[in-house]
């Protein structure tokens, strides 16, 4: 009996020791606002796997997709106050808050998510903008370039006259200048709006053709290379400071790598989504003429002028920042 009791006591002690060892590790909470199958959450799960692997399990990451912990518009404040250790923000949801990094959102005709994401990361690294001083930035990336997906064929810009298209942000202003009727609404309301004829199409990146099955209703796709939208992965500053120097280095080393991985992933995924749409729904893809693309660029110029004015008000050298962004864009596009 004494031997049995000793064995039980030893087992309990070992279990307690193992439990204490597990508790000695670090668990980070990571909030995201889009649904789990979308690219911001795919990159989140990739980052989680890399962190847990590279820290040999000393750091665990608990992910919360689909606004289950924090929504898009309260993500920044939620991370700053510690409701989540880490969060994904779309800087477009915070007008005027991120004047420098919003340069990546300008209508400069990015054609690659990888290029746009690398440009964004390099801009952040070079300027270390004050706008992020209250958080730790872990990585950055963009959405894919935006294109027209519609129920009627848009083969030339004149086909946009009076056409109701769901869009958001700066794209609404560009559409207005092109003669279309831009309609601002959440993406979640767009399927019903398309079915009821409230809008005849939308402007977004091609991943939604498959992710939200827009290819079923929008059989015509027009390449426009309208603006990308910047995203930043931010961490609570106090939580960052609580990490070991070794863990900090691992997370820092992942920053650029994750930006490039996400860009490559999304470029590949949008190509697959378009191929899937062609196979399943026989969608047609149209390219515009050089004259039409020049007109799109012209309609975007007032947005660039407005950004310069806002950047200058924020004490930034707008001309230098824009020139640097365009130089990086050219550099990566040439590679």
C-alpha positions in Angstrom: 0.0 0.0 0.0 2.9 2.4 0.9 4.5 1.6 -2.5 1.2 2.3 -4.3 0.7 5.6 -2.4 4.3 6.6 -3.2 3.7 5.9 -6.9 0.5 7.9 -6.8 2.2 10.8 -5.1 5.1 10.7 -7.6 2.6 10.7 -10.5 0.8 13.7 -9.0 4.1 15.5 -8.5 5.1 14.8 -12.1 1.8 16.0 -13.5 2.1 19.2 -11.5 5.6 19.7 -12.7 4.5 19.2 -16.3 1.6 21.6 -15.8 3.8 24.2 -14.3 6.2 23.8 -17.2 3.5 24.3 -19.7 2.2 27.3 -17.8 5.8 28.7 -17.9 5.4 29.2 -21.7 3.9 32.3 -23.3 0.4 32.4 -24.9 -0.4 35.3 -27.2 -3.9 36.1 -28.3 -4.3 37.2 -31.9 -7.5 38.9 -33.1 -8.6 39.2 -36.8 -11.8 40.7 -38.2 -12.4 38.9 -41.6 -13.7 35.3 -41.9 -11.3 32.4 -41.3 -10.9 31.4 -45.0 -9.8 34.9 -46.2 -6.2 35.9 -46.8 -5.7 38.0 -43.6 -6.6 35.0 -41.5 -4.6 32.5 -43.7 -1.5 34.6 -43.1 -2.4 34.7 -39.4 -2.4 30.9 -39.2 0.8 30.8 -41.1 2.5 33.2 -38.7 1.2 31.3 -35.7 2.6 28.0 -37.1 6.0 29.7 -37.8 6.2 31.3 -34.3 5.3 28.1 -32.5 7.8 26.1 -34.6 10.7 28.6 -34.2 10.2 29.0 -30.5 10.1 25.3 -30.1 6.6 25.6 -28.5 7.7 28.1 -25.9 5.3 30.6 -27.5 1.7 29.5 -28.3 -0.6 31.7 -30.3 -4.4 31.6 -29.8 -6.2 33.0 -32.9 -9.6 34.6 -33.1 -10.8 35.1 -36.7 -14.1 36.6 -37.9 -14.4 39.4 -35.3 -14.8 36.8 -32.5 -12.6 38.9 -30.2 -12.3 42.3 -31.8 -14.0 43.8 -34.9 -12.4 45.9 -37.7 -13.1 49.3 -36.3 -12.2 48.6 -32.6 -9.1 46.5 -33.4 -6.6 49.3 -32.9 -8.0 50.5 -29.6 -8.5 46.9 -28.5 -4.8 46.0 -29.0 -3.6 49.2 -27.4 -5.7 48.5 -24.3 -4.7 44.8 -24.1 -8.0 43.2 -25.1 -5.9 41.2 -27.5 -2.1 40.9 -27.6 -2.0 41.1 -31.4 -4.5 42.3 -34.0 -4.8 42.9 -37.7 -5.9 46.4 -38.7 -6.9 47.7 -42.1 -5.5 51.3 -42.0 -8.2 52.4 -44.4 -10.7 52.1 -41.5 -8.8 54.9 -39.7 -8.9 58.0 -42.0 -6.2 60.5 -41.1 -4.5 58.2 -38.4 -1.9 56.7 -40.7 -0.8 59.5 -43.0 2.5 58.1 -44.1 1.7 54.4 -44.7 -1.5 55.4 -46.5 0.7 56.4 -49.4 0.5 52.7 -50.4 -3.3 53.1 -50.8 -2.9 55.7 -53.6 -4.0 54.9 -57.2 -0.6 54.1 -58.7 -1.6 50.9 -60.5 0.0 48.1 -58.5 -0.3 44.9 -60.4 1.2 42.6 -57.8 0.3 42.0 -54.1 3.8 40.9 -53.4 5.3 44.1 -54.8 2.8 46.3 -52.9 3.4 44.4 -49.7 7.2 44.6 -50.0 6.9 48.3 -50.8 4.8 48.9 -47.7 7.2 47.0 -45.5 10.2 48.9 -46.8 8.5 52.2 -46.4 7.7 51.4 -42.8 11.2 50.2 -42.1 12.8 53.3 -43.6 10.6 55.9 -42.0 9.5 54.2 -38.8 6.4 56.5 -38.8 5.3 58.2 -35.6 1.7 57.0 -36.3 2.6 53.6 -35.0 4.4 54.7 -31.8 1.7 53.3 -29.5 2.0 49.7 -30.8 4.6 47.3 -31.9 4.3 46.5 -35.7 5.0 42.8 -36.4 4.4 42.8 -40.2 2.5 44.5 -43.0 1.0 43.5 -46.3 -1.7 44.7 -48.7 -4.8 43.4 -50.4 -4.6 42.4 -54.0 -5.2 45.1 -56.7 -8.9 46.0 -57.2 -10.8 45.2 -60.4 -14.4 45.4 -61.7 -16.6 42.4 -61.4 -20.0 42.9 -63.0 -23.2 41.5 -64.3 -22.8 43.4 -67.5 -19.7 43.6 -69.6 -17.4 46.5 -69.1 -15.2 46.4 -72.2 -14.4 50.1 -72.2 -14.7 53.0 -69.8 -17.8 54.3 -71.6 -19.6 51.1 -70.4 -19.3 52.5 -66.8 -21.7 55.4 -67.4 -24.4 55.2 -64.7 -23.4 51.6 -63.7 -24.0 51.0 -60.0 -20.9 49.3 -58.5 -20.2 48.5 -54.8 -16.9 49.9 -53.8 -15.2 51.5 -50.8 -12.7 54.3 -49.9 -10.8 56.2 -52.6 -12.2 53.9 -55.3 -15.6 55.5 -54.9 -14.2 58.8 -56.0 -12.4 57.3 -59.0 -15.6 55.6 -60.1 -17.5 58.8 -59.9 -15.0 60.5 -62.1 -15.3 57.7 -64.6 -19.1 58.1 -64.8 -20.0 55.1 -62.7 -22.3 55.3 -59.7 -20.3 54.1 -56.8 -22.2 52.6 -53.9 -20.6 52.3 -50.5 -21.7 49.3 -48.4 -20.2 46.5 -46.4 -19.0 43.5 -48.4 -21.3 41.3 -46.3 -24.4 43.1 -47.8 -23.1 42.9 -51.4 -24.4 39.5 -52.4 -28.0 40.5 -51.5 -27.5 43.9 -53.3 -26.4 42.0 -56.4 -29.3 39.6 -56.3 -31.8 42.5 -55.9 -30.2 44.6 -58.6 -29.3 47.4 -56.2 -25.8 47.2 -57.7 -24.7 45.7 -61.0 -21.3 44.7 -59.7 -18.4 45.5 -57.4 -14.8 46.7 -57.3 -12.5 44.5 -55.2 -9.7 41.9 -55.6 -10.3 38.7 -57.5 -10.1 36.5 -54.4 -13.7 37.3 -53.6 -14.9 35.7 -56.9 -14.3 32.4 -55.2 -14.3 33.2 -51.4 -17.8 34.8 -51.7 -18.8 33.1 -54.9 -19.3 36.4 -56.7 -18.4 34.7 -59.9 -21.8 33.1 -60.0 -23.5 36.5 -60.5 -20.6 38.6 -61.9 -19.7 36.8 -65.1 -17.6 39.8 -66.5 -14.3 40.9 -65.0 -12.4 44.0 -66.1 -8.8 44.5 -65.2 -8.4 48.0 -63.7 -5.6 47.7 -61.2 -7.3 50.1 -58.8 -5.9 50.7 -55.3 -4.7 48.1 -52.9 -5.6 48.3 -49.2 -2.8 48.3 -46.5 -3.0 46.0 -43.5 -0.7 46.1 -40.4 -0.3 43.4 -37.7 0.2 45.2 -34.4 1.0 44.1 -30.9 0.3 45.6 -27.5 3.5 47.5 -26.4 3.5 46.2 -22.8 3.0 42.6 -24.0 5.9 43.0 -26.5 8.2 44.3 -23.7 7.3 41.3 -21.6 8.8 38.9 -24.1 12.3 37.5 -23.9 15.0 39.0 -26.1 15.2 35.6 -28.0 11.4 35.7 -28.7 11.5 39.3 -29.8 14.3 38.5 -32.3 12.3 35.6 -33.7 9.2 37.8 -34.2 11.3 40.6 -35.7 12.9 38.2 -38.1 9.5 37.1 -39.3 8.4 40.7 -40.3 9.7 41.0 -43.8 9.4 37.3 -44.5 5.7 37.3 -43.6 5.0 40.4 -45.7 6.5 38.7 -48.8 4.8 35.3 -48.0 1.4 37.0 -47.8 1.9 38.9 -51.0 3.0 35.7 -52.9 0.2 33.7 -51.4 -2.5 36.2 -52.4 -1.1 36.7 -56.0 -1.2 32.9 -56.4 -4.7 32.6 -54.8 -6.2 35.4 -56.9 -4.9 33.7 -60.1 -6.4 30.4 -58.9 -9.7 32.1 -58.0 -9.9 33.6 -61.5 -9.1 30.2 -63.1 -11.7 28.5 -61.0 -14.3 31.2 -62.0 -13.5 30.6 -65.7 -13.9 26.9 -65.3 -17.1 26.8 -63.2 -18.9 29.9 -64.5 -17.2 30.7 -67.8 -16.4 34.3 -66.7 -14.9 36.6 -69.3 -12.0 38.9 -68.6 -11.5 42.2 -70.4 -8.4 44.4 -70.7 -8.9 48.1 -71.3 -7.0 50.2 -73.9 -4.0 52.3 -73.0 -6.2 55.4 -73.4 -8.6 54.0 -70.9 -5.9 53.2 -68.4 -4.5 56.7 -68.8 -7.9 58.1 -68.0 -8.1 56.0 -64.8 -4.7 57.4 -63.8 -6.0 60.9 -64.5 -9.0 60.4 -62.3 -6.7 59.3 -59.5 -4.5 62.4 -59.6 -6.8 64.5 -57.3 -6.5 61.7 -54.7 -2.7 61.9 -54.8 -2.9 65.7 -54.5 -5.2 65.4 -51.5 -2.8 62.9 -49.9 0.1 65.3 -50.3 -1.8 68.1 -48.6 -2.8 65.8 -45.7 0.7 64.5 -45.4 2.2 68.0 -45.3 -0.3 69.0 -42.6 1.0 66.0 -40.6 4.6 67.4 -40.9 5.7 64.9 -43.5 7.8 65.4 -46.6 5.1 64.3 -49.0 7.0 64.6 -52.2 10.0 62.6 -50.9 7.7 59.9 -49.4 5.8 59.5 -52.7 9.0 59.5 -54.7 10.4 56.8 -52.5 7.3 54.7 -52.8 7.3 54.9 -56.6 11.0 54.1 -56.7 10.5 51.0 -54.6 7.5 50.0 -56.7 9.6 50.2 -59.9 12.5 48.3 -58.2 10.4 45.4 -57.2 8.4 45.3 -60.5 11.7 45.0 -62.3 12.9 42.0 -60.3 
